[in-house]
């Protein structure tokens, strides 16, 4: 009987140590999650500060960040160009006269442009190349 009592005690000790280690691991994971959450908050605050600074002092940026400010301005200009291109794609039937002034006639074999009912993208296919939704008939 001493053997079984000793075996039972050792099994309980091992289970107790395993339980403590599991609790420590769970506590560590919880702390790591809290640290990550606080880091995300800091990053969000830094972003807010940067956006405010750009709105207020973009033209007066110090030399140390002048290249970053220029990159942001260039990216904003590119976004504006892309937004305009997107609007033009949404309105494919709008009369656009080419720079040379010659308006090409549509050929009979060219499928008509369809507007995606989900994202508003224009396409000639059966499915939207932007979001994958069916374009309908």
N, C-alpha and C positions, 0 to 999 in steps of 0.2 A: 504493500500500500504506500509506502514511503516514496517509491519510484513514481507512482501516479500523482501523489501530492506534489512532489517536486516538479514533475512535468507540467502540472496544472498551474503552479506558481510561475514557472518560467514562461508559459504561454500567456498568462495574464500580464507579466512584465513586458513581454514583447508587444502585446496588443496595446498596452498603456503607452509605451514609447512610440509606437506607430501612430497612435491617436494624437499624441503631443506633436509629433513631426507634421502630421497632416494639418493640425490646427495652426502651427507656425507657418506652414506653406500658405494656407488660406489667408492668414493675417498679412503675410508678406505680399501676396497678390492683391489684397484689398488696399494696402498702403501704396503699392505701385500704381494701382488704378487712381487713387486719390492724387498721387504725384502727377500722373499724366493729365488728369483733369485740371489741376492747377496750372500746368505748363500750357495747356490749350487756352486757358483764360488769359495767361500772360501774352501769348501770341496774338490773341484777339485784341487785347488792349494795345499792343504794339502796332497792330494793323490800324486800329482806330487813330492812334497818334499819327501814324504816317499819312493816313488819308487826310486828317485835319491839316497837317503840315503842308501837304501838297496843295490843298485848297487855299490855304492862307499865304504861303510863302514860296510857291513854286518858282516865281520869277526872281526871287532873292536867294536862291539856294547857294550854300557855301560850295567852294571848289571841291571839297572832299566827296560830295554827293551829286555833283553836277552831272556826271555821266549816268547815274541812276535816274535822276529827274528827267534827263533827255530820253532815256529808254522808256520811261513811263509815258512821256508825251508822245513818243513815236508809236507806242502800243495803243494808246488811246486813239490816235489818228487812224491806225490800221483797223481798229474796231469800228470806227465810224464808216470807213470805206466798206468794210464787210457788211455792216448793217444796211448800207445803201444798196449793195449788191443783192442782199437778201430781199429787200423790198422790191427790187426790180424783178427778182425771180417770182415773187408772190403775184405780181401783176404782169404776166407774160403777154397779155393782149394789149398792153399800153403801146401806143404808137411811138416807136423809137426810130429816129431817122439817123442812119449812119453818117459818119463824118464826111464821106464822099458825096452824100446827098442822093445816092442811088438806093432805092428801096427794092429789094429782091422779092420776087413773087414766090409764094409758097407752092411747093410741088404737090401734086395730088397724092403721091405715095407717102408723104410725111405724116406720121401719126400726130394727132393734135395733143397739145399740152393739157395735162389734167392737174388739178390742184388737190393736194393731199388733204383729206378731211380731218386728219389728226394734227399735223404740224404746219400745214399751209405751204409746203414746198411744192414747186412745179416739176412735173416729170412726164415723160412720154410712156413710161413703162407701166406694167400692171401693178408694181409695188413701189412704194416710196423709197428712194435711195437714202433718204435722211433717217426715217424712223422705221421703215419696213412695213408700214401699214398698207393694206390693199388700196389701190387708187380708185377702184370702182369702175363702172362701165361708162 
